[in-house]
């Protein structure tokens, strides 16, 4: 029997498909950078915990729980979520964002001691010349802040990911000096940031490759993270380029929410990595993750959002619908999932939908009537078809029933 995949010539693999040499990890920023979006609300801790469980179910490796340096309430929430990880024996790890100052890092030691959960310190500092100029920092100042914070973390046995903000616009000499110092002070991961969404995929490959050379030259066993924003809408493309260049952990947030126009969307990042054959995570709970995140932070899932929006697997266009229906008639749902879709709906626990509207044909009507349990005689089919043609949008099930009844 012919497999649907065998009917597709995949130009994406022309010249050989890339496969990462080490497993990719994912860091979910929904509950930190995601909440820095100007248009979201900070949800109650109960909803954050629910999202934490969904992240764990999707095989996401770490979640950023917030900013302990922001004060008492954020620290309480971080502590509660860390305790949930311990009590529920979740596999997901925890990290938090801290400036390279001891006052931000000290609460992490306290939370770790209280909950017994090791919490990674994501110690960040600006690295680009435009940032240091505005802050009146010299490279020596940046290195001094780095040493002070990381020496404290080493003394407290706190794992560190050292984060250089705006790496994609920083001078190579500065990048080398900062990362070399951080690695010498015990950082186990270093994070390359496209903080302003400046990078193209070419630029992403260049900076991540440069950083990987630094790590290799030092002979260090240090992971490389990529944290990208989507001001130019290149978030996913840059994440994939970062992996190809040597990044081993990629950051994202549900629906791509975050500072300004947001981060790379974690949900679509997982989908793309699975389609590339880089991961084998079960993504059937991805719609639940996206819709619960949207509800928690007070945003809508755009109707045309890839894979997870309302329209992603739905068509009322006659030619498209006919092909999908013919595949269904063959009894081959996998074929139906791929004949007019670059992403199989079943991969994320969804299914193809056929509707009736202005551009529909009789095959749409026959299929919809069958699904609704309505006898599709010639008069009924014609009435529903004409109702669709007269409509300015796709008909609802109730409108199809009404048109069928005459």
N, C-alpha and C positions, 0 to 999 in steps of 0.2 A: 504493500500500500504506500502511495506517495505521501511523504510528510510535507505539510505546508512550508516548512523552512527550506526544503529542497527546491521549492518553486521560486525562491527569491535569490537573485544574484546580489550579493552584498558588497557594494563598492566600498563600504566602510572598512572592509578587511583587505582591500586591494593592496598588495605589497607586503602583506603580513600583519596580523592583528597584534597590537601591543598587549602584553600581559605583565602586571606588576610582579616584581621578584619577591616582594614580601606582602602579606595581607594588608589591605587598606583598613584603616580605622576611621571612625566618624566621631566628631565632637559637636554636640547639639548646643547651639547658642540661643535657642528660643527664649529661655528664661533669664538671659542677661542682655546680650546685644539686641535680641528681638524686642525686649521691653524698652529699648532706647528709641524705638520708633515714635515720632511725634504724634501719631494717630491711634495708638493702642492704649488699653488700660492695663494696669498691673492687677492680675487676677488674684483671688484669695489663694492661700497656700494649699487648700484642698484640691483646687483645680491644677495647680502646679504639680502636686503629687500624682494626680491622675495622668498627667502628661509624662511624668517621669516613668511611670509603669509602661506606658505605650512606647516610649523610647527604648526601654529595656526589651520589650517584646519584639521590636523591629531589629534588634541586634546592634543598636547604636552603642558605642563603647564608652563614651563619657558625656556628661552634661555639665554645662557651666551653670552653677546655681546662683550666681549673682556677684554683687560687689560688697564684701564685708566692710570696706572702708567707708561705705555710705552711712553707717550709723547703726543704732540699736535694732530697729525693726528689720532691716535687711539681714542682719546677723541672726536674728531669731528665726527668720524664714529659712535661711541656709542651714541652720542647725536642725530645724524640723525635717527638712528634706534629706539631710545626711542621715538622720536617725531612721527615716523611712527606708533608706537603702539598707541600713543594718538590720532593722526589724523584719523587713520583707525578704531579706537575703537576695536583693537584686544583683544582677551581674554588672550593671552599669556603674562606671566610676564617676567620681565627683571632682570638679575643679571650680575655681573662683578667680575672678579678675582682680588683680591688685596693682596699684602703682608701685614703682620701685622705691617704696618708703616703708620703714619698719612698722609704722602705725597701721598700714593696710595689711601687712603680713601677720602681725602678732595675733589678731583675732582668729586666724586660721589654725594656729597652733592650739588655741583654746577649744575651738569647735572639734578639732581632731581628737583631743584628749577626752572631751565630753562624750562623743559619739562612738569613738573607736574606729571611725571611717577615715582612711588616708585621703586627704584632700590635696589635690595638685594646685600649687600656686601659679597662676598665669601672670607672671610679673612683667608689666608692660612699660615701655618708655618710647617716646618719639625718636625717630632715627634720621628723618630727612632734614636737609639743610633749611628748607622753608619752615619746618616746624621748630628747629633749634634757633633759627633767627628770630622767630616771633616770641619764643620763650626766653631769649637771651641766654641760651645754653651753649657752652663749648663742648667739644667731644670729651674733654677731660671731665667736665661736669656730669655728662651722661654716664661715663665710666665709673665715676665716684658713686653716683646713685645706684648703679648696677651692683657694685661691690658691696655696698652697705646692706642692700636688701637681700642679696643672695647669700652673703655670709651669715646673716641672721637665719635664713631658711635652712642653711646647712647645719647650723648649730641646733636648730629645732627639729631636724630630720624631716623637713617638709619637702616633698618632691616638687621640682620647679620646671615649668615650661617658660622659657624666656621669650618674650614677645617684643619684637621691634615694630612699633607702629610706623605706617607709611614706608615700609621697606621698598615698595615698588617705585619710590621716587628718591631713594637714598643713595648716596655716593658709595661705591664699592669699598673704599678704604674705611668708611665709618661702619658699614655692615660687617666687615671683617673684624674690626677692632671690638665691636660690641659682642658679636657671637663668640669670638675667641675667648674673651674675658668670661662670658657666661658659662661656656663649656668648662673652662679651667676651674670655675667655682662650683661645678657639680650639676649644672642644668642637665636634665635627662632628655628634654625636648627643646627645640627652638622653633619659633613660629614666624613665618614670613607673612607679612600683612599687606594686602592691597586696600588700605584703610579708606582711601578716597575713590575707589573704583576706577583707578587710572589705567591699570594694566590691560593689555591685549593678551591673547594666548601666546603670541610670540614673546612679549615681555615677561609673561609668567614663566615660560620655559627658561628664559635667560636668567632671571633672578633666582629661581629655585635651583637650577643647575649650578649657578655660582655658589650658592650656600652649601649645596651638597659637596662641592669641591673643598670648601673650607673644612667641613666635617671629616671628609676622607683624608685630607692632609694632616689633620690632628689625630687621626686614627681613633676617633671617639665613637662610642656606641651611643649615638644620640639620634632620636627621631626628629623628622622635619614635618612641621605642620604648615598648612596653607589656610589663611583666613582672608576671604575675598568679599568685597562689596560689589553691588551691581549698578553703579551710577551710569555705566555705559551698556548695561544689560548683558554683560559678558560673564556673569557669575558662574554658571555651569560650565561654559567653555573653558574658563580659566581653571576651575577645579580639575577638569579632566587633563588639561595641559600640565598642571602642577603634579598630578600623579605620574604622568609620563616622564616628567623631569626628575622625579625622585622623592616627592612628598609622600609620607606614609600615614598621615592623618589629615583629614579635610574637615573644615568647619562649615556649618550651615544652620539655618533656622527654619521652622515650619512656615511654609508659604513665602519664605524669603523676607520676613519682617525684620526690621532693624533700623539702625541709624540712617537718617535721610531716606533713600529709596530701598535700603535694606541689604541683606546678605544673600549669598547663594542659597537657594531653597533646598533644605535638607531632603524633602520628599522627592523632588525631581533628581537630586543628586543620587539618591539610593536607586531610583528607577534606571538612570543612565548607567550607573556602575553595574547593575544587574544585567541590563541589555548588552553591555560590553563583555559580560562573562567574568567580571572582576570579583563579584561577590555572589553568594547563593542565599542571601537572607530571604526569609518568608516575609513578603510585603503585603499580605492580604489585609493587614490592619492599618495600612497606610491611609485609606480614606477616613477611618476613625480618628487617627492622629491629626490629620489636617483639619477636619471639621471641629474636633474638640479644641484644638489650638485656636482656631478662628473664633469660636464661641467664647473661649476664655479671655482672649485679648480684645474682643469687641470689633472684629472685622468680618467682612464677607469674603467667601471664596469666589473669585471672579468666575462668571459663567464660562469663559473661554480659557480658564486656567488649564495648562497641559495635564493630561492624565486624570486629574482629580476634580476638574470643574464639571459643572452640570452637562455641558455640551461635548465633553471629551470623546464620548463613545456613542453619540446620538446623531442620527441624520434623518432628514425628511426629503432629501434630494433623490429623485427617482433612479438615476443611473447608479449612484452609490448604494442605495438601499437594495436595488435589484441584485447586485453582486453579492451583498451580504446575505440576502434571503436565499439565493441559489446555493450558497455555501451551507447555510442552515439546512436546506432541503436535502443536501447530500448526507446529512447526519454528522457533519464535521464541524464542531464548534470551534476547534482550533483554526480551521481554515476561515471560518466566519470572523474570527478575531483578528486575522491578519490581512484579509483581502483588501480592506480599505483603512487599515490602521497600522501605524508604525510601532505602536505599543500594544501588546495583547492585554485586553481588559481583564482577563482572568488572573493575570499576574498580580494585580492589586485587588482581587476579590470583586471585580465589577463585571458587567456584561454589555455587549452591543445592544443598542436600542434603535428601533425603527419607528418613525413618527409620520404623520400625514400633514402636509402643508402646501403652500403655493407651488412648489417645484416637485411635487410628488407625482408618481405614476400609480397605475392600478396595483402593481405588486406591493407598494406600501400599504394600500388600503386592505388588500386581501390578508396581508400578514397581521396588521393591527386588529382587524375583525376577528381573525382566528385566535389571537392572543386574548381577546376580550370575550371569547365564547359566543360570538354573534354569527349567525348563518350568513355567508357572503353571497347572496344571490345577486343577479345583475343589477336590479334596481337599487338595492342597498349599497352596492359598490359605487354606483354612479352618484348617488346622493352624497356619500361621504367624500368622494373624489371632488365633486363640485364645491362642497363646503370647504375643503382644503384649498382649492384654487381661489375661492373668494376671500379667504382669510389673509391677513397680513403677517401671520405667524403660524407656528405649528399648533395643531389642534390638541387640546387636552383629551384625556380618555372620556370624560363626561361629554365633551363636545362631539366626539366621534359617536358615542352612544345616541346622543340626541339626533344627529344627522342620520344615523342608520334607522332610527325609529320613524323618521319623517315628520 
